[in-house]
Amino acid sequence: MLKVIKSVYEFIRRLSGDDLYDLYLKSHKKCSKKHKLMSKKNFYQATIEKKWSGLKRCC
């Protein structure tokens, strides 16, 4: 039962984007460390700026 709850929790985190920073940390460990590791606050700020920058319209 606990395993099911944990997998549901992980699924919800992935779906909502709450685990993005954890995935970033794993990716940063795997790749060459040419860039400085961002703090959690800076990471989410950069993610939001990337998502909402530029022109967003349908026509």
PyMOL Python script that loads the backbone (N, CA, C, O; Angstrom):
from pymol import cmd

cmd.read_pdbstr("""\
ATOM      1  N   MET A   1       0.822  -1.201   0.000  1.00  0.00           N
ATOM      2  CA  MET A   1       0.000   0.000   0.000  1.00  0.00           C
ATOM      3  C   MET A   1       0.856   1.250   0.000  1.00  0.00           C
ATOM      4  O   MET A   1       0.557   2.216  -0.703  1.00  0.00           O
ATOM      5  N   LEU A   2       1.930   1.233   0.795  1.00  0.00           N
ATOM      6  CA  LEU A   2       2.817   2.388   0.874  1.00  0.00           C
ATOM      7  C   LEU A   2       3.509   2.649  -0.461  1.00  0.00           C
ATOM      8  O   LEU A   2       3.749   3.797  -0.834  1.00  0.00           O
ATOM      9  N   LYS A   3       3.823   1.573  -1.171  1.00  0.00           N
ATOM     10  CA  LYS A   3       4.461   1.707  -2.479  1.00  0.00           C
ATOM     11  C   LYS A   3       3.530   2.402  -3.483  1.00  0.00           C
ATOM     12  O   LYS A   3       3.971   3.214  -4.296  1.00  0.00           O
ATOM     13  N   VAL A   4       2.267   2.075  -3.411  1.00  0.00           N
ATOM     14  CA  VAL A   4       1.274   2.684  -4.302  1.00  0.00           C
ATOM     15  C   VAL A   4       1.132   4.168  -3.997  1.00  0.00           C
ATOM     16  O   VAL A   4       1.078   4.992  -4.909  1.00  0.00           O
ATOM     17  N   ILE A   5       1.072   4.505  -2.719  1.00  0.00           N
ATOM     18  CA  ILE A   5       0.951   5.905  -2.314  1.00  0.00           C
ATOM     19  C   ILE A   5       2.161   6.696  -2.776  1.00  0.00           C
ATOM     20  O   ILE A   5       2.028   7.819  -3.262  1.00  0.00           O
ATOM     21  N   LYS A   6       3.343   6.110  -2.627  1.00  0.00           N
ATOM     22  CA  LYS A   6       4.570   6.790  -3.050  1.00  0.00           C
ATOM     23  C   LYS A   6       4.575   7.018  -4.564  1.00  0.00           C
ATOM     24  O   LYS A   6       4.955   8.094  -5.026  1.00  0.00           O
ATOM     25  N   SER A   7       4.161   6.026  -5.327  1.00  0.00           N
ATOM     26  CA  SER A   7       4.151   6.189  -6.788  1.00  0.00           C
ATOM     27  C   SER A   7       3.112   7.216  -7.232  1.00  0.00           C
ATOM     28  O   SER A   7       3.347   7.951  -8.191  1.00  0.00           O
ATOM     29  N   VAL A   8       1.976   7.278  -6.555  1.00  0.00           N
ATOM     30  CA  VAL A   8       0.964   8.293  -6.869  1.00  0.00           C
ATOM     31  C   VAL A   8       1.511   9.678  -6.545  1.00  0.00           C
ATOM     32  O   VAL A   8       1.334  10.617  -7.319  1.00  0.00           O
ATOM     33  N   TYR A   9       2.173   9.801  -5.404  1.00  0.00           N
ATOM     34  CA  TYR A   9       2.780  11.078  -5.012  1.00  0.00           C
ATOM     35  C   TYR A   9       3.823  11.530  -6.037  1.00  0.00           C
ATOM     36  O   TYR A   9       3.847  12.699  -6.421  1.00  0.00           O
ATOM     37  N   GLU A  10       4.678  10.616  -6.478  1.00  0.00           N
ATOM     38  CA  GLU A  10       5.685  10.954  -7.486  1.00  0.00           C
ATOM     39  C   GLU A  10       5.039  11.342  -8.807  1.00  0.00           C
ATOM     40  O   GLU A  10       5.513  12.256  -9.482  1.00  0.00           O
ATOM     41  N   PHE A  11       3.969  10.663  -9.182  1.00  0.00           N
ATOM     42  CA  PHE A  11       3.250  10.997 -10.414  1.00  0.00           C
ATOM     43  C   PHE A  11       2.663  12.403 -10.348  1.00  0.00           C
ATOM     44  O   PHE A  11       2.756  13.164 -11.312  1.00  0.00           O
ATOM     45  N   ILE A  12       2.060  12.747  -9.216  1.00  0.00           N
ATOM     46  CA  ILE A  12       1.476  14.081  -9.056  1.00  0.00           C
ATOM     47  C   ILE A  12       2.561  15.149  -9.082  1.00  0.00           C
ATOM     48  O   ILE A  12       2.366  16.213  -9.670  1.00  0.00           O
ATOM     49  N   ARG A  13       3.703  14.880  -8.454  1.00  0.00           N
ATOM     50  CA  ARG A  13       4.815  15.834  -8.488  1.00  0.00           C
ATOM     51  C   ARG A  13       5.308  16.037  -9.915  1.00  0.00           C
ATOM     52  O   ARG A  13       5.591  17.166 -10.318  1.00  0.00           O
ATOM     53  N   ARG A  14       5.412  14.956 -10.681  1.00  0.00           N
ATOM     54  CA  ARG A  14       5.877  15.056 -12.066  1.00  0.00           C
ATOM     55  C   ARG A  14       4.863  15.812 -12.905  1.00  0.00           C
ATOM     56  O   ARG A  14       5.236  16.659 -13.717  1.00  0.00           O
ATOM     57  N   LEU A  15       3.596  15.517 -12.718  1.00  0.00           N
ATOM     58  CA  LEU A  15       2.525  16.151 -13.475  1.00  0.00           C
ATOM     59  C   LEU A  15       2.453  17.647 -13.196  1.00  0.00           C
ATOM     60  O   LEU A  15       2.223  18.435 -14.113  1.00  0.00           O
ATOM     61  N   SER A  16       2.645  18.046 -11.948  1.00  0.00           N
ATOM     62  CA  SER A  16       2.543  19.454 -11.577  1.00  0.00           C
ATOM     63  C   SER A  16       3.835  20.235 -11.830  1.00  0.00           C
ATOM     64  O   SER A  16       3.821  21.466 -11.831  1.00  0.00           O
ATOM     65  N   GLY A  17       4.949  19.532 -12.043  1.00  0.00           N
ATOM     66  CA  GLY A  17       6.220  20.208 -12.259  1.00  0.00           C
ATOM     67  C   GLY A  17       6.963  20.496 -10.972  1.00  0.00           C
ATOM     68  O   GLY A  17       7.968  21.207 -10.981  1.00  0.00           O
ATOM     69  N   ASP A  18       6.483  19.953  -9.869  1.00  0.00           N
ATOM     70  CA  ASP A  18       7.108  20.190  -8.575  1.00  0.00           C
ATOM     71  C   ASP A  18       8.478  19.532  -8.473  1.00  0.00           C
ATOM     72  O   ASP A  18       9.305  19.960  -7.667  1.00  0.00           O
ATOM     73  N   ASP A  19       8.733  18.503  -9.272  1.00  0.00           N
ATOM     74  CA  ASP A  19      10.008  17.795  -9.198  1.00  0.00           C
ATOM     75  C   ASP A  19      11.050  18.312 -10.198  1.00  0.00           C
ATOM     76  O   ASP A  19      12.092  17.683 -10.382  1.00  0.00           O
ATOM     77  N   LEU A  20      10.781  19.437 -10.833  1.00  0.00           N
ATOM     78  CA  LEU A  20      11.711  19.964 -11.840  1.00  0.00           C
ATOM     79  C   LEU A  20      13.100  20.238 -11.274  1.00  0.00           C
ATOM     80  O   LEU A  20      14.103  19.944 -11.924  1.00  0.00           O
ATOM     81  N   TYR A  21      13.165  20.793 -10.076  1.00  0.00           N
ATOM     82  CA  TYR A  21      14.472  21.110  -9.495  1.00  0.00           C
ATOM     83  C   TYR A  21      15.237  19.824  -9.161  1.00  0.00           C
ATOM     84  O   TYR A  21      16.455  19.770  -9.334  1.00  0.00           O
ATOM     85  N   ASP A  22      14.545  18.810  -8.694  1.00  0.00           N
ATOM     86  CA  ASP A  22      15.201  17.528  -8.415  1.00  0.00           C
ATOM     87  C   ASP A  22      15.768  16.923  -9.698  1.00  0.00           C
ATOM     88  O   ASP A  22      16.883  16.400  -9.704  1.00  0.00           O
ATOM     89  N   LEU A  23      15.004  16.996 -10.771  1.00  0.00           N
ATOM     90  CA  LEU A  23      15.487  16.503 -12.068  1.00  0.00           C
ATOM     91  C   LEU A  23      16.675  17.322 -12.560  1.00  0.00           C
ATOM     92  O   LEU A  23      17.610  16.778 -13.148  1.00  0.00           O
ATOM     93  N   TYR A  24      16.638  18.629 -12.319  1.00  0.00           N
ATOM     94  CA  TYR A  24      17.751  19.510 -12.683  1.00  0.00           C
ATOM     95  C   TYR A  24      19.023  19.112 -11.929  1.00  0.00           C
ATOM     96  O   TYR A  24      20.106  19.079 -12.513  1.00  0.00           O
ATOM     97  N   LEU A  25      18.893  18.814 -10.655  1.00  0.00           N
ATOM     98  CA  LEU A  25      20.058  18.404  -9.859  1.00  0.00           C
ATOM     99  C   LEU A  25      20.653  17.099 -10.378  1.00  0.00           C
ATOM    100  O   LEU A  25      21.873  16.971 -10.480  1.00  0.00           O
ATOM    101  N   LYS A  26      19.799  16.131 -10.707  1.00  0.00           N
ATOM    102  CA  LYS A  26      20.287  14.863 -11.254  1.00  0.00           C
ATOM    103  C   LYS A  26      20.988  15.079 -12.585  1.00  0.00           C
ATOM    104  O   LYS A  26      22.036  14.489 -12.850  1.00  0.00           O
ATOM    105  N   SER A  27      20.409  15.922 -13.413  1.00  0.00           N
ATOM    106  CA  SER A  27      21.003  16.206 -14.717  1.00  0.00           C
ATOM    107  C   SER A  27      22.333  16.933 -14.567  1.00  0.00           C
ATOM    108  O   SER A  27      23.277  16.669 -15.312  1.00  0.00           O
ATOM    109  N   HIS A  28      22.408  17.840 -13.612  1.00  0.00           N
ATOM    110  CA  HIS A  28      23.632  18.607 -13.391  1.00  0.00           C
ATOM    111  C   HIS A  28      24.767  17.696 -12.926  1.00  0.00           C
ATOM    112  O   HIS A  28      25.923  17.917 -13.289  1.00  0.00           O
ATOM    113  N   LYS A  29      24.454  16.687 -12.137  1.00  0.00           N
ATOM    114  CA  LYS A  29      25.469  15.739 -11.676  1.00  0.00           C
ATOM    115  C   LYS A  29      26.012  14.910 -12.828  1.00  0.00           C
ATOM    116  O   LYS A  29      27.200  14.587 -12.854  1.00  0.00           O
ATOM    117  N   LYS A  30      25.141  14.558 -13.795  1.00  0.00           N
ATOM    118  CA  LYS A  30      25.535  13.712 -14.914  1.00  0.00           C
ATOM    119  C   LYS A  30      26.374  14.460 -15.949  1.00  0.00           C
ATOM    120  O   LYS A  30      27.331  13.907 -16.491  1.00  0.00           O
ATOM    121  N   CYS A  31      26.021  15.709 -16.222  1.00  0.00           N
ATOM    122  CA  CYS A  31      26.703  16.447 -17.290  1.00  0.00           C
ATOM    123  C   CYS A  31      27.963  17.125 -16.759  1.00  0.00           C
ATOM    124  O   CYS A  31      28.220  17.149 -15.556  1.00  0.00           O
ATOM    125  N   SER A  32      28.723  17.663 -17.672  1.00  0.00           N
ATOM    126  CA  SER A  32      29.921  18.392 -17.258  1.00  0.00           C
ATOM    127  C   SER A  32      29.491  19.646 -16.512  1.00  0.00           C
ATOM    128  O   SER A  32      28.466  20.248 -16.834  1.00  0.00           O
ATOM    129  N   LYS A  33      30.236  20.017 -15.566  1.00  0.00           N
ATOM    130  CA  LYS A  33      29.855  21.136 -14.696  1.00  0.00           C
ATOM    131  C   LYS A  33      30.422  22.455 -15.221  1.00  0.00           C
ATOM    132  O   LYS A  33      31.159  23.153 -14.524  1.00  0.00           O
ATOM    133  N   LYS A  34      30.067  22.780 -16.456  1.00  0.00           N
ATOM    134  CA  LYS A  34      30.529  24.023 -17.065  1.00  0.00           C
ATOM    135  C   LYS A  34      29.776  25.220 -16.527  1.00  0.00           C
ATOM    136  O   LYS A  34      30.306  26.331 -16.508  1.00  0.00           O
ATOM    137  N   HIS A  35      28.552  25.010 -16.092  1.00  0.00           N
ATOM    138  CA  HIS A  35      27.779  26.117 -15.553  1.00  0.00           C
ATOM    139  C   HIS A  35      27.595  25.938 -14.046  1.00  0.00           C
ATOM    140  O   HIS A  35      27.617  24.824 -13.523  1.00  0.00           O
ATOM    141  N   LYS A  36      27.418  27.042 -13.387  1.00  0.00           N
ATOM    142  CA  LYS A  36      27.252  27.037 -11.938  1.00  0.00           C
ATOM    143  C   LYS A  36      25.865  26.509 -11.582  1.00  0.00           C
ATOM    144  O   LYS A  36      24.884  26.807 -12.263  1.00  0.00           O
ATOM    145  N   LEU A  37      25.795  25.736 -10.524  1.00  0.00           N
ATOM    146  CA  LEU A  37      24.531  25.193 -10.050  1.00  0.00           C
ATOM    147  C   LEU A  37      23.650  26.323  -9.544  1.00  0.00           C
ATOM    148  O   LEU A  37      24.083  27.139  -8.731  1.00  0.00           O
ATOM    149  N   MET A  38      22.406  26.370 -10.028  1.00  0.00           N
ATOM    150  CA  MET A  38      21.473  27.415  -9.604  1.00  0.00           C
ATOM    151  C   MET A  38      20.813  27.027  -8.289  1.00  0.00           C
ATOM    152  O   MET A  38      20.612  25.848  -7.999  1.00  0.00           O
ATOM    153  N   SER A  39      20.486  28.030  -7.512  1.00  0.00           N
ATOM    154  CA  SER A  39      19.710  27.774  -6.300  1.00  0.00           C
ATOM    155  C   SER A  39      18.279  27.435  -6.715  1.00  0.00           C
ATOM    156  O   SER A  39      17.882  27.667  -7.858  1.00  0.00           O
ATOM    157  N   LYS A  40      17.520  26.890  -5.785  1.00  0.00           N
ATOM    158  CA  LYS A  40      16.140  26.516  -6.093  1.00  0.00           C
ATOM    159  C   LYS A  40      15.326  27.738  -6.500  1.00  0.00           C
ATOM    160  O   LYS A  40      14.527  27.674  -7.435  1.00  0.00           O
ATOM    161  N   LYS A  41      15.526  28.836  -5.806  1.00  0.00           N
ATOM    162  CA  LYS A  41      14.794  30.065  -6.107  1.00  0.00           C
ATOM    163  C   LYS A  41      15.142  30.569  -7.509  1.00  0.00           C
ATOM    164  O   LYS A  41      14.250  30.909  -8.286  1.00  0.00           O
ATOM    165  N   ASN A  42      16.436  30.617  -7.831  1.00  0.00           N
ATOM    166  CA  ASN A  42      16.858  31.082  -9.154  1.00  0.00           C
ATOM    167  C   ASN A  42      16.385  30.152 -10.261  1.00  0.00           C
ATOM    168  O   ASN A  42      16.025  30.603 -11.348  1.00  0.00           O
ATOM    169  N   PHE A  43      16.387  28.843  -9.980  1.00  0.00           N
ATOM    170  CA  PHE A  43      15.925  27.874 -10.971  1.00  0.00           C
ATOM    171  C   PHE A  43      14.461  28.104 -11.319  1.00  0.00           C
ATOM    172  O   PHE A  43      14.101  28.164 -12.495  1.00  0.00           O
ATOM    173  N   TYR A  44      13.612  28.234 -10.294  1.00  0.00           N
ATOM    174  CA  TYR A  44      12.194  28.437 -10.566  1.00  0.00           C
ATOM    175  C   TYR A  44      11.929  29.792 -11.215  1.00  0.00           C
ATOM    176  O   TYR A  44      11.032  29.916 -12.048  1.00  0.00           O
ATOM    177  N   GLN A  45      12.694  30.794 -10.841  1.00  0.00           N
ATOM    178  CA  GLN A  45      12.537  32.103 -11.473  1.00  0.00           C
ATOM    179  C   GLN A  45      12.902  32.013 -12.958  1.00  0.00           C
ATOM    180  O   GLN A  45      12.193  32.565 -13.800  1.00  0.00           O
ATOM    181  N   ALA A  46      13.990  31.329 -13.285  1.00  0.00           N
ATOM    182  CA  ALA A  46      14.393  31.163 -14.680  1.00  0.00           C
ATOM    183  C   ALA A  46      13.368  30.342 -15.458  1.00  0.00           C
ATOM    184  O   ALA A  46      13.107  30.617 -16.629  1.00  0.00           O
ATOM    185  N   THR A  47      12.790  29.336 -14.808  1.00  0.00           N
ATOM    186  CA  THR A  47      11.771  28.511 -15.453  1.00  0.00           C
ATOM    187  C   THR A  47      10.534  29.334 -15.789  1.00  0.00           C
ATOM    188  O   THR A  47       9.979  29.215 -16.882  1.00  0.00           O
ATOM    189  N   ILE A  48      10.109  30.158 -14.857  1.00  0.00           N
ATOM    190  CA  ILE A  48       8.933  31.000 -15.081  1.00  0.00           C
ATOM    191  C   ILE A  48       9.208  32.036 -16.163  1.00  0.00           C
ATOM    192  O   ILE A  48       8.355  32.281 -17.016  1.00  0.00           O
ATOM    193  N   GLU A  49      10.392  32.647 -16.136  1.00  0.00           N
ATOM    194  CA  GLU A  49      10.737  33.641 -17.162  1.00  0.00           C
ATOM    195  C   GLU A  49      10.787  33.002 -18.544  1.00  0.00           C
ATOM    196  O   GLU A  49      10.331  33.594 -19.522  1.00  0.00           O
ATOM    197  N   LYS A  50      11.344  31.792 -18.626  1.00  0.00           N
ATOM    198  CA  LYS A  50      11.416  31.094 -19.908  1.00  0.00           C
ATOM    199  C   LYS A  50      10.015  30.763 -20.421  1.00  0.00           C
ATOM    200  O   LYS A  50       9.737  30.884 -21.614  1.00  0.00           O
ATOM    201  N   LYS A  51       9.144  30.349 -19.515  1.00  0.00           N
ATOM    202  CA  LYS A  51       7.791  29.969 -19.904  1.00  0.00           C
ATOM    203  C   LYS A  51       6.983  31.164 -20.386  1.00  0.00           C
ATOM    204  O   LYS A  51       6.232  31.045 -21.354  1.00  0.00           O
ATOM    205  N   TRP A  52       7.118  32.304 -19.737  1.00  0.00           N
ATOM    206  CA  TRP A  52       6.246  33.437 -20.010  1.00  0.00           C
ATOM    207  C   TRP A  52       6.907  34.554 -20.812  1.00  0.00           C
ATOM    208  O   TRP A  52       6.273  35.582 -21.049  1.00  0.00           O
ATOM    209  N   SER A  53       8.151  34.389 -21.235  1.00  0.00           N
ATOM    210  CA  SER A  53       8.788  35.436 -22.039  1.00  0.00           C
ATOM    211  C   SER A  53       8.337  35.323 -23.494  1.00  0.00           C
ATOM    212  O   SER A  53       7.986  34.243 -23.970  1.00  0.00           O
ATOM    213  N   GLY A  54       8.354  36.419 -24.163  1.00  0.00           N
ATOM    214  CA  GLY A  54       7.976  36.405 -25.564  1.00  0.00           C
ATOM    215  C   GLY A  54       6.484  36.617 -25.769  1.00  0.00           C
ATOM    216  O   GLY A  54       5.708  36.730 -24.820  1.00  0.00           O
ATOM    217  N   LEU A  55       6.123  36.664 -27.011  1.00  0.00           N
ATOM    218  CA  LEU A  55       4.744  36.894 -27.396  1.00  0.00           C
ATOM    219  C   LEU A  55       3.951  35.592 -27.299  1.00  0.00           C
ATOM    220  O   LEU A  55       4.331  34.586 -27.899  1.00  0.00           O
ATOM    221  N   LYS A  56       2.877  35.608 -26.563  1.00  0.00           N
ATOM    222  CA  LYS A  56       2.035  34.420 -26.382  1.00  0.00           C
ATOM    223  C   LYS A  56       0.612  34.748 -26.820  1.00  0.00           C
ATOM    224  O   LYS A  56      -0.169  35.329 -26.066  1.00  0.00           O
ATOM    225  N   ARG A  57       0.299  34.372 -28.031  1.00  0.00           N
ATOM    226  CA  ARG A  57      -1.072  34.555 -28.500  1.00  0.00           C
ATOM    227  C   ARG A  57      -1.350  33.571 -29.619  1.00  0.00           C
ATOM    228  O   ARG A  57      -0.431  32.982 -30.188  1.00  0.00           O
ATOM    229  N   CYS A  58      -2.591  33.403 -29.920  1.00  0.00           N
ATOM    230  CA  CYS A  58      -2.980  32.396 -30.909  1.00  0.00           C
ATOM    231  C   CYS A  58      -2.968  32.923 -32.345  1.00  0.00           C
ATOM    232  O   CYS A  58      -2.805  32.136 -33.278  1.00  0.00           O
ATOM    233  N   CYS A  59      -3.137  34.228 -32.547  1.00  0.00           N
ATOM    234  CA  CYS A  59      -3.213  34.732 -33.914  1.00  0.00           C
ATOM    235  C   CYS A  59      -2.329  35.936 -34.145  1.00  0.00           C
ATOM    236  O   CYS A  59      -2.290  36.470 -35.253  1.00  0.00           O
TER     237      CYS A  59
END
""", "prot")
cmd.dss("prot")
cmd.show_as("cartoon", "prot")
cmd.util.cbc("prot")
cmd.orient("prot")
